[in-house]
Amino acid sequence: MNLMKNNLLDKAIKKMDFGKIIHTALSVPNTCALAVGPKSCIRIFYFQGRKKNLNDRLYMLPVSEIQLVSSTHLDEFKEAVEEIFIRENPENLIVLIMCPDIILGSNFENLVKSLEEKYRKNIKLFKRGPLVDNMMCSSERMMNIVNELSQKNI
């Protein structure tokens, strides 16, 4: 029984390849990524991005518990996106949303829509974690986003 549990755990850890997610996201030219969430959730993207020297296009928006519950982080999110567009002027932005926002039902979709219209840029949301209502694994979902952005940039 323990052997079975260990094998299942090993498979689960291999499936959760966060390095592949951020590497895939930043493989698209003229693309930046913004990770939004508690420090403990977004730190993995920093370390994985650093391994491949991708942190120059990876931005982090650490969010406290109070900001999450009060939704004040959504205003900071909007400011962060605007700052990235002014500083970097990328064609694409991939926003990595963590579990707490999924649980709370934070409405990034409307903000993203208004920011896309305002800046005429491509912004894609990538919701990460076990609570994402999708049967596709995270690396496949990121690959779909990258493919969609690649098609738009042709």
N, C-alpha and C positions, 0 to 999 in steps of 0.2 A: 504494500500500500504506500509506503513512504517513497519507494522508487517511482511509482506512478505520479505522486504529487510533485516530486522533484522534476520529472520530465515535463509535466504540465507547466510548472513555474518557469523552467528554462525556455519553453516555447513562448510563453507569454512575454517574457523579458525580451526575447529576440524580436517578437512582433512589435514591441514598443520602441522602435528605433527612431528616437527623436532627432538624432543627427541626420538621418536620411530626410526627415521632414524639412529641416531648415536648409540643408544643402540643396534639396530639390526646389524649394521656394526661391532661393537666391541664385539658382542656375539660369533663370530668365534674365537676359540683359535688361538694364535700365529698370530694375525692380528692387524695392526695399521691402523689409518686413518689420512689423511692429507687434511685439508680444505684450498683451495686456493681461494683468492678473497679479495675484499675490507673488511676492518675491520667491517664495518656495516653489511656485509653479513655473515661473518663467525663467528661472536660473538655468535650467537644463539647456535652453536654447542658446544662452550666452556661451556656455562651455562647449557645446557642440559647434557653434559657429566659430568659436576661437580656434578650434582644432584645424579648421580649413581657412583661417584668415578671412572670414566673411563678416566679421563684426562691424566693418565700416558701413554696411548697408542694413544692419540689424539694430533696431531700436527697441528699448524696453520701457514700458510704462508700469512701474510697480504700483499696486493698489492696496490700500489698507482695508481692514474689515469694515471700518466706519464708512469709507468711501463706497465700498460695494453695497452695503445695506442702504445707504442714503442716495445711491446712484449719482453722486457728485463726480465720480470718475468718468462719467460719460462726457461731461464738459471738458475735463482734462484730456480725454481721448480726442475730442474734436480739435483742441488746441495742438496736441501732439501731431495729428495728421497734417494740420495746416503748416506747422513748423517743418515737418519732413518735406512737404511739397515746396516750401520756400527755400529750404537749405539744399536739398538734393535735386529737386525737380525730376523725380522719376516718372516714367509713364505708368508704372504699376506699383500698387502697394498691397501686400498680403498681410492681413491682420489676424493674428493668432489669439483666439479667445479661449480662456481656460474654464474649468468646471464651475467655479463659483458663479460666473456670469450665466452659465447655462442653467444652473439650479435656480438662480434668481429671475431668470427670464429677461435679462437686460436687453433692451431694444437697440442693438447696434445697426440693424438693417436700415431703419429710417435715417439714422445719422449718416451711414455710408452712402445711401442714395442721394442725400442732399449734398454731401461732400463731392461725390462723383460729378454731379451736375455743376456745382460751383467751379471746380478745378478742371473739369473735363479730363479726368484721369480714371484709370481702372483700379477699383478697390475690391478685393475679394476677402470674404470672411472665411477663416478656417477655424472651426470649433474643435477643440482637442480635449479628449478625456473619455472615460468610460461611460459618461452619461449622454454622449452624442447619439441621437436617434438615427443611426445609419448602420447598415450591415457591412459596409465597405470598411476595410482597415484604413488607418490614418494615412499611410504612405500612398495608397491608391487614391484617396480623396485629394491629397496634395498634388498628385500627378495629374488628376483631372483639372485642377485649378491652373496648373502650369501649362497644360495643353491648351486650355481655353485662352489664357493670356497670350500664348505664342501665336494663336490663330488671329487674335485681335491686332497684334503688332506687325503682321505681315503686310 
